[in-house]
Amino acid sequence: MSLFQFGFKRSSNHSPSSSGNVSYFIPALEDSGLGRVEYDNVSASVSELADPTPAAKKGKTRGRYTHYSAEDRASIGKYALENGNEKARRHFLVKFLNLKESTIRNFKKPYKERLDYQLKQLHPQPVTKIMAQPRGRPPILQELDTKLIKFLRALRSRGGVINIHVVQAATQALIESNPSAEQLRRFDMPRTWVQSIYRRMGYTRRMGTTTRPPVPQGLFDECRLEFLGDVNEKMKKYSIPPDLVLNADQTPSAYVSVGKATMATRGAAAVSINGLTDKRNITVTFVVSLAGEFLPLQIIYGGKTKASLPRGFKFPDGFCLTQNPKHWSNEKETLKLIDEVINPYVVRKRAELQLPTTQQALLIWDVFKGQMTATVLEKLESLHIQLVAVPANMTHLFQPLDLTVNGSAKKYMRK
């Protein structure tokens, strides 16, 4: 199986999302738009929310409004002043289908006021813009309103949760941090006011997702070209044959692999499956060559001693069995993989192909920190093994084993 016989496509694989302490999502001081005292108080208040709850339901949606630029307002006001409101309405009807005479009057009056002002000046200027005037009631928080919205946007941009409790906590801290807002200390921040904040921010209640965000096409093409270019360059530079081009990747697997569905009696209230509730896991490391040869697996079990390893079962020759408390790959397990799986294969292939012992091999794997330590890199260099890393955060797009073997192996083990 060739590593380059797969099509690069966007995958729907899931990745774990950051969760836990609310303070993780607090934006930096320079991104929050707050002063030091305000920032400290707001951050502390929001961080105390250990169990955020969903935001309020979305209120009634408002109808669509026609947007008029400052130039449009001046143009309509000028035409109406010179030709009358009805003629102005018909004149601009092609561009603004919903233009009403009441709207024209709202543009005509400020245009005339600005025109009269300019005519009294020594060097009058034409009126080309009429800026929109703030409408509706002023925000209750006055100047703090802008700070609150900017902070909430920064918080959300980092993946933080926005709900009624977060809004109320941040608002309370802002009020207490500003002596000039003394009159707002009795403001009880009702749910309807919080909903108005959501509306002005364009926010609505959404459930969290774990799907990877889409990768821009330009970035995808650039990373793909760079990754495959690095592989091709090293293969040509060191004359590396396909048998010595290796791809390695770890994948978690259930200790007891069972299917989640079975045939059972129709209408049965309970359908028990042995092993379904077993939450133990292992980590399996696949290594495959560009020529299509699979190397022995490395299997990492959870446990502190070798007593954690299976007993009474003979694994195929060359399998690397190891254990650690979290059954995860790390620097120690990576070095063991190199010594017991990768290097023996490389040495054997050099001999079979009658190549010198200094013939370079190529290893492709992720930028996982346990595989990119100085000790690991020095080890690979001493064994004459070149390294190409899969672009960070793009293994679901460029890791060959992720796109081919890993998923098929898991489906097979669940049968």
Phi and psi in degrees as a GROMACS rama.xvg file:
@    title "Ramachandran Plot"
@    xaxis  label "Phi"
@    yaxis  label "Psi"
@TYPE xy
-81.4045  139.188  SER-2
-69.7317  -19.3116  LEU-3
-105.631  16.4852  PHE-4
-96.2644  16.6601  GLN-5
-106.214  152.606  PHE-6
-92.1731  131.147  GLY-7
-73.2157  120.621  PHE-8
-145.165  160.045  LYS-9
-75.0164  131.71  ARG-10
-102.176  155.957  SER-11
-101.104  17.7744  SER-12
-59.4253  151.336  ASN-13
-98.2378  154.321  HIS-14
-129.511  148.115  SER-15
-65.8294  139.641  PRO-16
-97.7154  149.582  SER-17
-67.2298  136.335  SER-18
-149.607  177.679  SER-19
116.669  -129.64  GLY-20
-62.7677  129.846  ASN-21
-61.4879  -31.0721  VAL-22
-64.4151  -17.9009  SER-23
-60.2471  -31.5651  TYR-24
-92.9836  -4.23061  PHE-25
-63.5359  125.532  ILE-26
-67.6835  160.235  PRO-27
-66.9696  160.863  ALA-28
-56.5231  -44.3532  LEU-29
-69.906  -19.9489  GLU-30
-91.81  -13.9594  ASP-31
-84.6353  -22.1615  SER-32
76.2333  14.8321  GLY-33
-110.089  160.699  LEU-34
-75.7285  170.853  GLY-35
-59.7944  -48.8415  ARG-36
-65.1149  -44.4443  VAL-37
-60.8135  -44.0718  GLU-38
-62.9869  -44.9885  TYR-39
-60.8578  -44.7796  ASP-40
-69.5225  -43.6026  ASN-41
-65.4882  -43.2656  VAL-42
-62.3852  -43.5856  SER-43
-64.3836  -40.5424  ALA-44
-66.9572  -43.5872  SER-45
-69.2865  -36.1731  VAL-46
-66.696  -22.6125  SER-47
-74.395  -10.1681  GLU-48
-80.56  98.541  LEU-49
-82.0722  -24.886  ALA-50
-136.854  75.9294  ASP-51
-62.3923  147.484  PRO-52
-116.088  161.504  THR-53
-60.6662  153.555  PRO-54
-72.1917  169.28  ALA-55
-65.6384  159.842  ALA-56
-67.615  151.113  LYS-57
-65.7471  136.807  LYS-58
-77.4096  -175.8  GLY-59
-64.4326  131.39  LYS-60
-76.2733  144.48  THR-61
-93.0078  159.817  ARG-62
-71.3107  168.521  GLY-63
-76.5386  143.352  ARG-64
-117.981  145.409  TYR-65
-79.8441  130.805  THR-66
-92.9988  128.79  HIS-67
-114.653  125.604  TYR-68
-74.5923  167.462  SER-69
-60.4783  -35.6242  ALA-70
-69.1067  -38.7264  GLU-71
-62.5142  -42.6091  ASP-72
-60.9025  -44.1246  ARG-73
-65.8885  -40.7803  ALA-74
-64.9257  -43.9976  SER-75
-67.5247  -42.6278  ILE-76
-62.4021  -40.3689  GLY-77
-65.8441  -44.7011  LYS-78
-65.362  -39.3286  TYR-79
-66.4521  -37.33  ALA-80
-66.8979  -33.9611  LEU-81
-88.047  -29.0192  GLU-82
-124.774  -8.12866  ASN-83
100.273  157.149  GLY-84
-66.2475  -44.4141  ASN-85
-65.829  -42.9284  GLU-86
-63.9695  -36.9514  LYS-87
-64.6974  -40.345  ALA-88
-61.3119  -46.9663  ARG-89
-67.1363  -34.4695  ARG-90
-66.0569  -39.9813  HIS-91
-98.2536  9.10106  PHE-92
-66.1629  -29.6077  LEU-93
-66.8378  -40.069  VAL-94
-83.2842  -37.8782  LYS-95
-123.239  96.4513  PHE-96
-65.5755  -30.5393  LEU-97
-98.8523  16.619  ASN-98
-67.5389  125.918  LEU-99
-114.352  160.702  LYS-100
-64.7162  -33.2362  GLU-101
-64.4421  -36.3234  SER-102
-66.7276  -39.2874  THR-103
-63.57  -40.3011  ILE-104
-61.823  -36.6494  ARG-105
-66.6414  -24.9361  ASN-106
-89.8386  -34.2647  PHE-107
-66.8671  -42.2723  LYS-108
-63.7609  -52.5861  LYS-109
-65.2599  -29.0786  PRO-110
-65.1806  -43.1647  TYR-111
-65.1926  -38.6984  LYS-112
-63.578  -43.3851  GLU-113
-69.7464  -35.8833  ARG-114
-66.5839  -43.2077  LEU-115
-61.7826  -37.9422  ASP-116
-65.4695  -42.45  TYR-117
-67.1495  -35.1589  GLN-118
-66.7623  -20.9842  LEU-119
-85.8703  -8.34207  LYS-120
-83.7276  159.756  GLN-121
-65.7251  -40.0593  LEU-122
-124.699  82.574  HIS-123
-63.9956  144.401  PRO-124
-114.484  147.674  GLN-125
-67.7206  147.708  PRO-126
-88.7793  107.552  VAL-127
-111.173  -11.6569  THR-128
-138.98  142.361  LYS-129
-129.586  107.497  ILE-130
-72.6389  146.504  MET-131
-68.8495  138.097  ALA-132
-91.1373  141.781  GLN-133
-58.0485  135.201  PRO-134
-117.193  158.96  ARG-135
80.2792  -176.288  GLY-136
-73.2679  145.821  ARG-137
-66.9322  151.853  PRO-138
-60.6846  143.373  PRO-139
-60.6063  -38.0423  ILE-140
-79.7019  -2.81299  LEU-141
56.9231  -125.326  GLN-142
-70.416  -17.6487  GLU-143
-75.5861  -17.0475  LEU-144
-60.81  -44.7753  ASP-145
-64.2121  -40.2338  THR-146
-64.1852  -41.1454  LYS-147
-62.6845  -47.5242  LEU-148
-64.3714  -40.3614  ILE-149
-64.2533  -40.3221  LYS-150
-64.6409  -44.0293  PHE-151
-64.0804  -38.5932  LEU-152
-65.0263  -41.1024  ARG-153
-65.4766  -39.0569  ALA-154
-62.6156  -44.3812  LEU-155
-69.1813  -33.3532  ARG-156
-64.4874  -21.8301  SER-157
-94.6341  8.86687  ARG-158
90.5681  8.68136  GLY-159
-73.9604  159.945  GLY-160
-85.18  132.607  VAL-161
-114.062  119.079  ILE-162
-148.769  -177.867  ASN-163
-60.3527  -36.2614  ILE-164
-68.9491  -39.5917  HIS-165
-65.3147  -44.6007  VAL-166
-61.6988  -45.029  VAL-167
-66.0671  -41.0904  GLN-168
-65.3118  -43.6733  ALA-169
-65.3987  -39.8643  ALA-170
-64.3971  -45.5438  THR-171
-60.1009  -42.8304  GLN-172
-66.4304  -38.3072  ALA-173
-63.2081  -43.6703  LEU-174
-62.8843  -43.886  ILE-175
-69.9321  -22.1293  GLU-176
-85.2352  -9.25066  SER-177
-120.189  107.358  ASN-178
-58.4013  -27.7123  PRO-179
-71.2  -12.4235  SER-180
-99.5203  29.8942  ALA-181
-56.7181  -36.2502  GLU-182
-70.8852  -11.3681  GLN-183
-95.9155  -0.106362  LEU-184
-64.4995  -23.7487  ARG-185
-94.2329  4.05472  ARG-186
-69.3683  122.142  PHE-187
-91.1077  1.37179  ASP-188
50.6286  67.5198  MET-189
-67.3624  165.22  PRO-190
-60.211  -36.9116  ARG-191
-63.353  -34.9883  THR-192
-68.8732  -40.7124  TRP-193
-61.4374  -40.2123  VAL-194
-62.8428  -34.5331  GLN-195
-66.7229  -33.2152  SER-196
-63.3076  -46.2769  ILE-197
-57.5153  -44.7037  TYR-198
-62.6708  -44.2354  ARG-199
-68.1982  -25.9427  ARG-200
-87.667  -9.80468  MET-201
75.2953  25.6123  GLY-202
-98.506  147.845  TYR-203
-141.009  161.904  THR-204
-68.9272  125.917  ARG-205
-133.801  145.511  ARG-206
-81.52  143.523  MET-207
-66.1352  146.892  GLY-208
-121.372  155.868  THR-209
-112.29  3.88391  THR-210
-69.8993  138.635  THR-211
-62.0238  138.64  ARG-212
-65.5091  149.269  PRO-213
-63.3858  143.464  PRO-214
-92.9032  126.877  VAL-215
-54.8822  141.566  PRO-216
-58.461  -39.396  GLN-217
-62.7479  -43.896  GLY-218
-66.106  -40.3581  LEU-219
-59.432  -48.2059  PHE-220
-64.0842  -40.3562  ASP-221
-64.8532  -46.4313  GLU-222
-67.2627  -39.1935  CYS-223
-62.2871  -45.6301  ARG-224
-63.4893  -42.7539  LEU-225
-67.036  -43.3609  GLU-226
-64.1108  -52.673  PHE-227
-67.0934  -31.1948  LEU-228
-64.6609  -41.2965  GLY-229
-62.914  -43.2301  ASP-230
-62.4826  -47.7038  VAL-231
-64.3223  -40.0643  ASN-232
-63.3255  -45.8839  GLU-233
-68.5987  -36.9721  LYS-234
-63.7173  -38.8662  MET-235
-74.8174  -42.2736  LYS-236
-62.8638  -41.4332  LYS-237
-105.763  10.1438  TYR-238
49.5325  53.0699  SER-239
-87.0838  122.421  ILE-240
-75.2117  159.861  PRO-241
-56.3206  -31.2446  PRO-242
-65.4959  -21.7398  ASP-243
-105.502  11.8439  LEU-244
-100.948  113.745  VAL-245
-116.12  145.51  LEU-246
-123.898  128.791  ASN-247
-125.523  145.438  ALA-248
-160.99  144.479  ASP-249
-97.509  148.037  GLN-250
-144.815  136.189  THR-251
-74.6843  152.617  PRO-252
-148.022  150.099  SER-253
-70.6896  140.433  ALA-254
-62.746  -41.0651  TYR-255
-113.681  104.183  VAL-256
-88.0894  113.709  SER-257
-134.88  155.539  VAL-258
-74.9488  155.419  GLY-259
-93.9227  -2.12713  LYS-260
-131.939  149.357  ALA-261
-150.96  162.655  THR-262
-79.7586  133.869  MET-263
-149.959  173.403  ALA-264
-63.0055  133.748  THR-265
-59.5449  132.624  ARG-266
81.873  4.85139  GLY-267
-62.9274  134.156  ALA-268
-73.1512  -32.6686  ALA-269
-132.044  134.994  ALA-270
-125.036  96.861  VAL-271
-86.3584  141.25  SER-272
-131.963  121.077  ILE-273
-60.2725  130.34  ASN-274
89.6689  -8.27208  GLY-275
-65.9488  -31.2639  LEU-276
-91.5668  2.48355  THR-277
-75.9414  113.523  ASP-278
-94.823  2.63851  LYS-279
-66.9466  144.796  ARG-280
-133.122  160.09  ASN-281
-131.39  166.489  ILE-282
-116.587  127.208  THR-283
-110.793  131.414  VAL-284
-107.539  117.635  THR-285
-94.3182  141.296  PHE-286
-134.47  127.661  VAL-287
-138.196  146.882  VAL-288
-92.9014  163.736  SER-289
-65.2655  -23.9334  LEU-290
-79.1135  -7.87024  ALA-291
99.2708  11.687  GLY-292
-93.7626  128.795  GLU-293
-86.0628  133.892  PHE-294
-89.8498  163.642  LEU-295
-56.8296  148.881  PRO-296
-81.0118  152.758  LEU-297
-105.09  127.483  GLN-298
-120.744  123.427  ILE-299
-108.194  117.429  ILE-300
-97.4873  161.317  TYR-301
-88.2035  126.621  GLY-302
157.353  164.526  GLY-303
-96.1564  -24.9203  LYS-304
-128.726  174.052  THR-305
-67.7838  -11.3812  LYS-306
-65.6818  -14.6484  ALA-307
-77.9834  -15.3174  SER-308
-79.2098  153.102  LEU-309
-61.1446  144.612  PRO-310
-120.975  149.776  ARG-311
76.8065  17.5429  GLY-312
-135.528  130.01  PHE-313
-95.8626  116.081  LYS-314
-81.1929  157.171  PHE-315
-58.4054  153.009  PRO-316
-58.1415  138.853  ASP-317
91.8305  -12.1784  GLY-318
-62.444  138.439  PHE-319
-103.965  108.849  CYS-320
-104.012  130.718  LEU-321
-148.953  174.702  THR-322
-150.868  152.18  GLN-323
-155.151  163.371  ASN-324
-56.1729  -30.1918  PRO-325
-107.056  2.71695  LYS-326
51.728  30.041  HIS-327
-105.485  155.408  TRP-328
-75.1039  144.518  SER-329
-150.187  -170.057  ASN-330
-60.2709  -43.099  GLU-331
-62.6941  -45.5797  LYS-332
-69.442  -32.1496  GLU-333
-66.0614  -44.0157  THR-334
-62.2265  -37.3898  LEU-335
-67.7261  -37.6513  LYS-336
-61.6719  -42.0043  LEU-337
-65.5534  -45.2963  ILE-338
-70.4301  -37.6813  ASP-339
-102.356  -16.3451  GLU-340
-122.422  -57.1323  VAL-341
-71.7242  -53.3169  ILE-342
-64.2959  -43.0199  ASN-343
-57.2089  -38.9602  PRO-344
-65.5402  -45.5324  TYR-345
-62.1004  -44.0826  VAL-346
-61.9713  -42.8872  VAL-347
-65.3332  -42.3308  ARG-348
-67.846  -37.2929  LYS-349
-59.1681  -41.829  ARG-350
-67.5323  -42.6874  ALA-351
-63.6934  -37.4283  GLU-352
-89.2215  3.18488  LEU-353
55.4086  46.8847  GLN-354
-103.657  155.263  LEU-355
-65.3176  157.716  PRO-356
-67.6612  -14.9267  THR-357
-95.8895  4.92824  THR-358
-59.2087  128.847  GLN-359
-73.0362  142.698  GLN-360
-112.952  169.576  ALA-361
-128.902  130.173  LEU-362
-119.111  130.002  LEU-363
-115.718  121.565  ILE-364
-155.63  -179.16  TRP-365
-74.9863  168.243  ASP-366
-88.6188  25.526  VAL-367
-54.5693  132.119  PHE-368
-59.5137  -30.9697  LYS-369
-67.4277  -17.7536  GLY-370
-102.351  -4.63827  GLN-371
-119.561  21.1615  MET-372
-74.5127  162.964  THR-373
-60.9212  -37.6199  ALA-374
-63.9487  -42.8716  THR-375
-66.3756  -44.3666  VAL-376
-64.2593  -40.2669  LEU-377
-64.8821  -37.3166  GLU-378
-62.7314  -47.0338  LYS-379
-63.35  -40.9369  LEU-380
-63.0674  -40.869  GLU-381
-66.408  -23.6168  SER-382
-96.7706  8.52825  LEU-383
60.2427  48.9718  HIS-384
-121.311  116.012  ILE-385
-77.8478  158.68  GLN-386
-130.691  135.488  LEU-387
-127.536  124.863  VAL-388
-95.4798  139.976  ALA-389
-67.8702  137.007  VAL-390
-51.1305  136.543  PRO-391
-58.8596  140.514  ALA-392
63.918  16.8622  ASN-393
-132.648  24.4624  MET-394
-64.5408  -28.9611  THR-395
-70.0497  -10.4246  HIS-396
-109.428  -32.069  LEU-397
-122.889  -11.0399  PHE-398
-77.0074  111.125  GLN-399
-54.9928  -42.1876  PRO-400
-67.7165  -32.4686  LEU-401
-65.3385  -34.5553  ASP-402
-86.1456  -11.3072  LEU-403
-128.712  -69.2008  THR-404
-80.6665  -44.9837  VAL-405
-56.4381  -50.1458  ASN-406
-63.8612  -42.5605  GLY-407
-64.2156  -38.6831  SER-408
-64.4005  -41.1351  ALA-409
-66.1859  -40.4396  LYS-410
-64.0379  -38.3508  LYS-411
-64.7588  -40.7939  TYR-412
-70.4775  -21.7264  MET-413
-85.1298  -9.39974  ARG-414
